[in-house]
């Protein structure tokens, strides 16, 4: 992100969109879901900044994962709850440290080459094949475990859990392939929380809104990081 660079019109669309969507949802349902809305808004701010390669994403990520862990636990989505509390939360600090090592600065004044973006990289095709095979095996294994533990949506939950773990690690290490996993995770998460809406779970409606905007951002993130990782 060069000096004077601001968020794109699409980025502002995502940020404004999630705020307006939460307001409309509150009006339509007659409820004010402060926790869910705060989780959704900070989450979109986080992923927008990730797509831009900005290290500031970790500030908003810290708030988002803390709130989302609590919401998932209340909805009995134990895979997502554990993922956020035990993995995403500490990974905010690890990712911040790793991005600093890979050239991301807090401001352009601190950056050695007048840039605050992280230096991105990408896998070889062989590494991508190994990644896909490993993720598939892990999703199946964790799905059966969550089914045994009584998770109402075990294989959707295992997909979002496993792929998110891998994608978060790739994000901390600044690999472009994270975005393919985020796209799959976001699609499955929209479906998973839609089921929760049908069951009448608290905060589920605003979570669907959040994941839809995550999906839109992840598509844009793939486009941006294809350029960053050249």
N, C-alpha and C positions, 0 to 999 in steps of 0.2 A: 504494500500500500504506500504509494509515493506521497511526498509532502502535498498537502492540500487535497488529497484524494478523499472523496466522500462516498457514502454508500450509494449504490446505483438506485435507479427508479424502481427496479424489481425488488431490491432489498427493502426499500421503504414500503412497497406494496405488501410484502410479507408481514412487516412489523405492524403497519396500520391495519392490515387485514385481520390479524389475530386479535388485536384490541377491539376492533369494531365487532367482530364475530362474537367475542365474549360478552360485549354489551348487549347485542341483539339476543343472544341466548338467555341472558339474565332477564331481559324484558319478556321474552316469550314464555319462560318457565316461572316467572314471578319469584325468582330466587337470586340471591347475590352470593355466588360461590367465590369468595375472596381467595381461598387457598388454591383452588383449581385454576382460577384465572391468573394468579401470580405465577403458578408453575408453568402455565402455557405461555405467558408473555415472556418470562425470563428464558424459557426454553427456546423460543423462536429467536430472541435476541442472541442467544448463545450460538445456535447453529448458523445464523446469518453471518456472524463473525468468523466462525470456523470456515465457512465457504470462502470468505475473503482472505483467509490465512492469517487472521489477526489474533494475537495472543490474548486480547481482552476477552475472548470468548469464555475463558476459564472463570472469570468473576461471576458472570451470569450463570454459568454451568453449575457452580457451587450451590447457588440458591435453588436452581431447578431440580437437581438430583436429590437434594434433601427433601423437598416437598413431594416430589414424585414417588420417592420411596414410601412415604407415609400414605399417600393416596392408594398406591398399589397394594400395600398391606391391608388396608381397609376393604379393598375389593377382592381379597383372597387371591390375588395374582402374586403368589409367593416368589416365583422366579424373578419377576420384574422388581419386586420389593428388595429381595436379597441382592440383585444385580446393582441397584442404585445405591443401597446403603453400604454394601461391603466392597464394591468394586468401583463404580463410577465416582463415588465421593473421594476416596484416596487418589484416583486417577486424575482428578482435577489438579492436584499438586504435582504429581509426576509429569503430567502432560505439560504443565507450565514450565517446569524445569527442562524438559526435553526440547520444547520449542525455543526456549532461550538459547540452548546449546546449538540449535540449528538456525540461528540468525534472527529470530523474531524479537523485536524490541518493543518496549512499552510506548515509545514515541519515535518519530523519525529523527529527533535530535540525538537519541541514544544509538541509532543504527549506523553501523560502519559504512554502509553503501546507500544511505539515504532511503532505506526501505524498512518497513516494520512487518513485512510478510515473512512467514516461515519459508525455508527452502524445501520444497516438496520433492518427492522421488516416487518411483514406481517399480513393481515387480516385473520379472520376466514371465513369459507365458508358462514355462514349466512350474514356476513358483505359484502362479495363479491356479494351475490345475491341482497342485497339492493343497492349496488353501481351500478350494471348493470341496475336494474329497474329505478333508479333515472336518470342515464345517458340517457337511451332511451327516457324517458318522456321529458327531457330537450332538447334533440336533435330535437324532433318533434316540440316542442313549439317554439324554436328559429328558426327552419327552416321556419315555417309559418311567423314569424316576418320578417325575411330577405327577404322572397318572397314578402311580402307587401312593403318592402323598396326598391324593385327593384334589389336585388342581382341576377346576372345572373346564379349563381349556389347555390341556397339557402340551400338545404339540405346537399350538400357536405360541404359547408361553415359552416353550423351549426354543423355538425359532428366534423370537425376539431376544431371549436371554443369551443364547450362544452367539448369534451374529453380532449382537451389541458388544459383547465382551471382546470379540475379535476386532470389530470395527474400531472400538475405543482404543485398543492397543495400536492399531495401524494409524489412528489419528494422532496419538501421542508421538509416534515415530515418523509422522509426516508422510505416509504412503497414500498415493492417490486411490488405490483400490478400496480404501475405506468406504467410498461413496457408493460402490455397487452393493455393498453389504447394508449400508444405511437405507438405500432405496427399498431393498427387500424387507428389511426390518420395519420400515415405516408403513409399507402396504399391509403387512400382517398385523401391525399394531392398530391400524385403523379398523380392520375387521374384528380384532379382539375386543377393542373398547366399544364397538358398535353392539356386540353381543351383551356387554355390560350395560349399555343404555337400555336394551330390551329387558334386562333383568332388574332395572331400576336402581343400579348402583350409584352411590353418591359420587359426584365429580365426573362421572363417565362422559357426559355430554361435552364438557369443555376439554376433556382428554382427546375425544375424537377430533375436535377442532384443532387442537395442538398438533396431532399427528398428521393431519392433512397438510398443514403448513410446513411441518417437517419434511414431508414428502416433496412438496414443491421446492423447498430449499435444497434438498439433497440432489435433485435433478440439476439445479443450477450449480451446486457445489461440484458435481462431476465435470461440468463444462469448464469451470474456472480452474480446477486442479489438473485437468488435462494440459492446460497451458503452464501452470506453475511447476509441473513435474517434468517438463521437457528437458 
